[in-house]
């Protein structure tokens, strides 16, 4: 059996290959197993999908205990590395954040997404404040002996006026990327960043591997690799597609009665 430490090193290395790491996001043990059977090198959860699958809204509405239980089941039923969408860590208290990270690492995860959106509030944490939160995660994880991959997510491009102020937002993304890297982040995740010229621009100017999110059915890894992208995830799209397929099949079944 591969150890958690070995999985962690392997997961880090997946971000340095010539092709982007593709993560089709899961929401439970069954969906994770399906991705592994399809050839996934690692499993990544989607907080939106995990919450929706259990009847909750996104934004840490899914109780932490339920989230941890789901993550535990995923890890126990797969041998590949597992990275978790941990939103804002379920707290803004530094001590509780450290405790939550300890619990998560103890389950066997090797990576996590950590966002700068103020969950349950408005706007984003200031870059320096979010960097301090990232330092807590880095210190806590390192103390456990597992070098988890911290994917620092910035929601700059999810602002309502993102398209109208792209120049200012790019500057903010670069500033945050530098601050997060210095705080111990291993990767940068920018959901909402879809323009290929902007993707290439950011990749050329940040030291962290860049993660983008897409929702299409077709992935062209080579094209994204040429832009400098290291990681591609799908967010809630797989769950939404599955639910749509189930609903369509159910409608046909009921109409046949």
C-alpha positions as CSV (number, residue, x, y, z in Angstrom):
1,X,0.0,0.0,0.0
2,X,1.3,3.4,-0.9
3,X,1.8,5.7,2.1
4,X,0.4,9.2,2.5
5,X,3.9,10.7,2.2
6,X,4.5,8.8,-1.0
7,X,1.2,10.0,-2.4
8,X,2.1,13.6,-1.4
9,X,5.4,13.5,-3.3
10,X,3.7,11.9,-6.3
11,X,1.0,14.6,-6.3
12,X,3.5,17.4,-6.2
13,X,5.3,15.8,-9.2
14,X,2.1,15.7,-11.2
15,X,2.3,19.5,-11.4
16,X,5.7,19.5,-13.1
17,X,5.1,17.2,-16.1
18,X,4.8,18.4,-19.7
19,X,1.0,17.9,-19.7
20,X,-1.4,19.6,-17.3
21,X,-2.8,17.4,-14.5
22,X,-6.5,16.8,-15.3
23,X,-8.8,16.6,-12.3
24,X,-12.5,15.6,-12.9
25,X,-13.9,16.7,-9.6
26,X,-15.8,14.2,-7.4
27,X,-18.3,14.6,-4.7
28,X,-18.4,11.1,-3.0
29,X,-16.7,7.8,-2.9
30,X,-18.7,6.5,-5.9
31,X,-17.8,9.4,-8.2
32,X,-14.2,9.3,-7.1
33,X,-14.0,5.5,-7.9
34,X,-15.6,6.2,-11.3
35,X,-12.9,8.8,-12.1
36,X,-10.1,6.4,-11.0
37,X,-11.5,3.6,-13.2
38,X,-11.5,6.1,-16.1
39,X,-7.8,6.7,-15.5
40,X,-7.5,9.6,-13.0
41,X,-4.1,10.0,-11.6
42,X,-5.6,11.8,-8.6
43,X,-9.0,12.6,-7.1
44,X,-10.1,16.2,-6.4
45,X,-13.3,17.0,-4.6
46,X,-15.6,19.9,-5.4
47,X,-17.2,21.7,-2.4
48,X,-20.1,22.8,-4.5
49,X,-20.8,19.3,-5.7
50,X,-20.3,17.7,-2.4
51,X,-22.7,20.1,-0.7
52,X,-25.3,19.7,-3.5
53,X,-25.2,15.9,-3.4
54,X,-26.2,16.1,0.3
55,X,-28.8,18.8,-0.1
56,X,-26.8,21.9,0.9
57,X,-25.8,25.1,-0.7
58,X,-22.1,25.8,-1.3
59,X,-20.2,28.1,1.0
60,X,-19.5,25.8,4.0
61,X,-23.2,25.1,4.5
62,X,-22.4,21.4,4.5
63,X,-21.4,20.7,8.1
64,X,-17.7,20.1,8.6
65,X,-18.3,16.7,10.2
66,X,-20.2,15.6,7.1
67,X,-17.5,16.9,4.8
68,X,-14.8,15.1,6.7
69,X,-16.8,11.9,6.6
70,X,-17.2,12.1,2.9
71,X,-13.5,12.8,2.4
72,X,-12.7,9.8,4.6
73,X,-14.8,7.5,2.6
74,X,-13.2,8.7,-0.6
75,X,-9.7,8.1,0.7
76,X,-10.6,4.7,2.1
77,X,-11.9,3.5,-1.3
78,X,-9.1,4.7,-3.6
79,X,-5.3,4.3,-3.7
80,X,-4.6,7.5,-5.7
81,X,-3.8,10.9,-4.1
82,X,-6.8,12.9,-2.9
83,X,-6.9,16.7,-2.8
84,X,-9.9,18.4,-1.1
85,X,-11.7,21.6,-1.8
86,X,-11.7,23.0,1.7
87,X,-13.2,26.4,0.8
88,X,-12.1,28.9,3.6
89,X,-11.3,26.2,6.1
90,X,-14.6,26.5,7.9
91,X,-13.4,29.3,10.2
92,X,-11.6,32.6,10.4
93,X,-10.1,31.8,13.7
94,X,-6.4,30.9,13.4
95,X,-6.4,28.3,16.1
96,X,-9.5,26.5,14.8
97,X,-8.1,26.7,11.3
98,X,-5.0,24.8,12.5
99,X,-7.2,22.2,14.2
100,X,-9.3,21.7,11.1
101,X,-6.2,21.2,9.0
102,X,-4.9,18.7,11.4
103,X,-8.1,16.7,11.2
104,X,-8.1,16.9,7.4
105,X,-4.5,15.7,7.1
106,X,-5.1,12.9,9.6
107,X,-7.7,11.5,7.2
108,X,-5.0,11.0,4.5
109,X,-5.3,13.9,2.1
110,X,-2.3,15.1,0.2
111,X,-3.6,18.5,-1.1
112,X,-6.2,21.1,-0.6
113,X,-7.7,24.2,-2.2
114,X,-8.0,27.2,0.1
115,X,-9.8,30.3,-1.1
116,X,-9.5,34.0,-0.3
117,X,-13.3,34.6,-0.7
118,X,-14.8,35.6,2.7
119,X,-17.2,32.7,3.1
120,X,-20.5,34.0,4.4
121,X,-19.3,37.6,4.0
122,X,-18.6,40.0,1.2
123,X,-15.5,40.3,-0.9
124,X,-12.0,38.8,-0.5
125,X,-9.6,38.7,2.4
126,X,-6.8,41.2,1.9
127,X,-3.7,39.5,0.4
128,X,-1.6,39.9,3.6
129,X,-4.4,38.5,5.8
130,X,-4.9,35.5,3.5
131,X,-1.2,35.0,3.4
132,X,-1.2,34.7,7.2
133,X,-3.9,32.1,6.9
134,X,-1.9,30.2,4.4
135,X,1.1,30.2,6.7
136,X,-1.0,28.5,9.4
137,X,-1.9,25.8,7.0
138,X,1.7,25.4,5.8
139,X,3.0,25.2,9.4
140,X,0.3,22.8,10.5
141,X,0.7,20.5,7.6
142,X,4.5,20.5,7.8
143,X,4.3,19.7,11.5
144,X,2.4,16.5,10.6
145,X,5.2,15.4,8.3
146,X,3.1,15.4,5.2
147,X,4.0,18.1,2.6
148,X,0.5,18.7,1.4
149,X,0.0,20.6,-1.9
150,X,-1.6,23.9,-0.9
151,X,-3.5,25.2,-4.0
152,X,-4.2,28.8,-3.1
153,X,-7.4,29.9,-4.8
154,X,-8.1,33.5,-5.5
155,X,-11.6,34.6,-6.5
156,X,-10.5,37.8,-8.1
157,X,-12.0,36.9,-11.5
158,X,-15.3,35.9,-10.0
159,X,-16.1,39.5,-9.0
160,X,-19.2,40.8,-10.8
161,X,-17.3,43.4,-12.7
162,X,-14.3,41.1,-13.6
163,X,-14.6,41.4,-17.4
164,X,-14.8,45.2,-17.3
165,X,-11.6,45.6,-15.2
166,X,-9.3,42.9,-16.4
167,X,-6.1,45.0,-16.2
168,X,-6.7,45.9,-12.5
169,X,-7.7,42.3,-11.7
170,X,-4.5,40.9,-13.4
171,X,-2.4,43.2,-11.2
172,X,-4.3,42.0,-8.1
173,X,-3.9,38.3,-9.1
174,X,-0.1,38.8,-9.6
175,X,0.2,40.6,-6.2
176,X,-1.8,37.8,-4.5
177,X,0.2,35.1,-6.2
178,X,3.5,36.5,-4.9
179,X,2.1,36.9,-1.4
180,X,0.6,33.4,-1.3
181,X,3.8,31.8,-2.7
182,X,5.9,33.5,0.0
183,X,3.4,32.2,2.6
184,X,4.0,28.6,1.5
185,X,1.4,27.9,-1.2
186,X,2.4,25.3,-3.9
187,X,-0.1,26.3,-6.6
188,X,-2.4,29.1,-7.7
189,X,-6.0,28.5,-8.7
190,X,-7.9,31.2,-10.5
191,X,-11.5,30.2,-11.3
192,X,-13.2,32.5,-13.8
193,X,-9.9,32.9,-15.7
194,X,-10.8,31.7,-19.2
195,X,-9.2,34.1,-21.7
196,X,-6.2,32.3,-23.2
197,X,-4.1,35.4,-23.6
198,X,-4.6,36.3,-19.9
199,X,-3.9,32.7,-18.9
200,X,-0.6,32.8,-20.8
201,X,0.2,36.3,-19.4
202,X,-0.3,35.1,-15.8
203,X,1.6,31.8,-16.3
204,X,4.6,33.8,-17.5
205,X,4.7,36.0,-14.5
206,X,4.0,33.8,-11.5
207,X,6.2,31.2,-9.9
208,X,3.4,28.9,-8.8
209,X,1.9,26.2,-11.1
210,X,-1.4,27.6,-12.4
211,X,-4.7,25.8,-12.1
212,X,-7.6,26.8,-14.3
213,X,-11.2,25.6,-14.2
214,X,-13.2,24.6,-17.3
215,X,-16.7,23.3,-17.8
216,X,-16.5,21.9,-21.3
217,X,-16.7,18.2,-22.4
218,X,-13.5,18.4,-24.4
219,X,-10.1,19.0,-22.9
220,X,-7.1,19.9,-25.0
221,X,-4.1,19.4,-22.6
222,X,-1.5,20.3,-25.2
223,X,-3.1,23.7,-25.9
224,X,-3.2,24.5,-22.3
225,X,0.3,23.2,-21.7
226,X,1.5,25.6,-24.4
227,X,0.0,28.4,-22.4
228,X,1.9,27.3,-19.3
229,X,-1.1,25.7,-17.4
230,X,-0.1,23.0,-14.9
231,X,-3.5,21.8,-13.7
232,X,-7.1,21.7,-15.1
233,X,-10.1,21.1,-13.0
234,X,-13.8,20.9,-13.8
235,X,-15.4,22.2,-10.6
236,X,-19.2,21.4,-10.4
237,X,-19.6,20.6,-14.1
238,X,-19.3,16.8,-13.7
239,X,-22.0,16.7,-11.0
240,X,-24.3,19.0,-13.0
241,X,-23.9,16.8,-16.0
242,X,-24.6,13.7,-14.0
243,X,-27.8,15.2,-12.5
244,X,-29.0,16.4,-15.9
245,X,-28.5,13.0,-17.4
246,X,-30.3,11.4,-14.5
247,X,-33.2,13.8,-14.7
248,X,-33.5,13.2,-18.5
249,X,-33.6,9.5,-18.0
250,X,-36.1,9.8,-15.2
251,X,-38.4,12.0,-17.4
252,X,-38.3,9.4,-20.2
253,X,-39.1,6.6,-17.7
254,X,-42.1,8.5,-16.2
255,X,-43.4,9.5,-19.6
256,X,-43.4,5.8,-20.7
257,X,-45.9,4.9,-17.9
